[in-house]
Amino acid sequence: MTLRSFRPRALAAVSLTAVAALTLAACGSSDDSGSDSASGSDATRTVKTAMGDVKVKKAPQRVVVLDTAELDSALTLGVKPVGATHADVTSGFLNYLPKDQVAGIEDVGQMMTPNLEAIAGLKPDLILTSEIRHGDKYAELSKIAPTVMTENTGYPWKENFQVHAEALGKEAEAKMVADGYADHVADVTKALGGKEKVAATEVNMVRFVEGADIRIYGKKNYIATILADVGLGRPAITDQAKDGFSYDVSPEKIDLADADVVFHSTYGDPKKSKETETTGSGLWKNMDAVKNGKVFAVDDQLWIQGIGYTAADKILGELHKSLAK
């Protein structure tokens, strides 16, 4: 089986076997110094990052990742980091990641407050993160190891993945992953009746967040890119999303989230996030999507927090299963 034929099984599980056969020489280089050998310990490449050009080893061996997207990228490309931060969830590393792939990765603290001493103790030769998360710690992180930062996270996840792949020396593998994802998208669209039928189906993504208003997701976020790739329609309310990210409402306005299909997830306690209150209300129960049996609860860690190709592959599988009903 090649990456181009993967299906809703975890992409990382496939890529780990497929990429092992590829050589680093096939990955290319943007800038060489030191050894001419692609596998030489002194061989380096220059990666363009949000913080400027950064020189990294061609084949880094001790990688630390400081966010969920970077962890997904590394594992998808067959690289097990020596250290990673954890998201603010009870399960530690996000639960959609195979246990055998995250086993042995040292937890270096909560995502927004990484333990710099723990990171330094791992003697990394590459750190992956983003400016929006850890730009204020760039100087300190750079003293520990070459630090590659993308500007943002979420919406530009595919472009960020390419930066991660370049820093890891895995461009050839990254192309296989992207091609496999494109094939999976095409297959899901076809299985759901083709582009015209899929485009006529309007889908909303609702997220209940503890300590915040309810979010109706717009068109500029991670999950929106997957919906767009499949070709699904989006209701007009999504055009009102602030900065394209989300249109936030109270439980008293949840009917604005109505669509042909509604997916919803919860971050935090269901009661404190207003999920229990909202989904038990008359407004919710009177939505067309609810009355038609087209409302689906999904895993927040997978659909919202994962941000990568391994998560996307699983989401495509769940989209296919739900929308085919």
BELTARA-V990528 format. One record per run of one state. SS is the DSSP state (helix for helix, strand for strand, loop for the rest). FROM is the first residue (numbers start at 0). TO is the last residue. If there is no record, write none. Layout:
BEGIN
[[SS;FROM;TO] [SS;FROM;TO]]
END
This chain:
BEGIN
[[loop;0;1] [helix;2;4] [loop;5;9] [helix;10;20] [loop;21;22] [helix;23;26] [loop;27;42] [strand;43;48] [loop;49;50] [strand;51;56] [loop;57;61] [strand;62;64] [loop;65;66] [helix;67;75] [loop;76;81] [strand;82;85] [loop;86;97] [helix;98;101] [loop;102;104] [strand;105;109] [loop;110;111] [strand;112;113] [loop;114;114] [helix;115;120] [loop;121;124] [strand;125;129] [helix;130;143] [loop;144;145] [strand;146;149] [loop;150;155] [helix;156;167] [loop;168;169] [helix;170;190] [loop;191;193] [helix;194;198] [loop;199;200] [strand;201;208] [loop;209;212] [strand;213;216] [loop;217;220] [helix;221;229] [loop;230;231] [strand;232;232] [loop;233;234] [helix;235;239] [loop;240;240] [strand;241;241] [loop;242;244] [strand;245;248] [loop;249;249] [helix;250;256] [loop;257;259] [strand;260;266] [loop;267;273] [helix;274;278] [loop;279;280] [helix;281;284] [loop;285;286] [helix;287;290] [loop;291;293] [strand;294;296] [loop;297;298] [helix;299;304] [loop;305;307] [helix;308;322] [loop;323;324]]
END
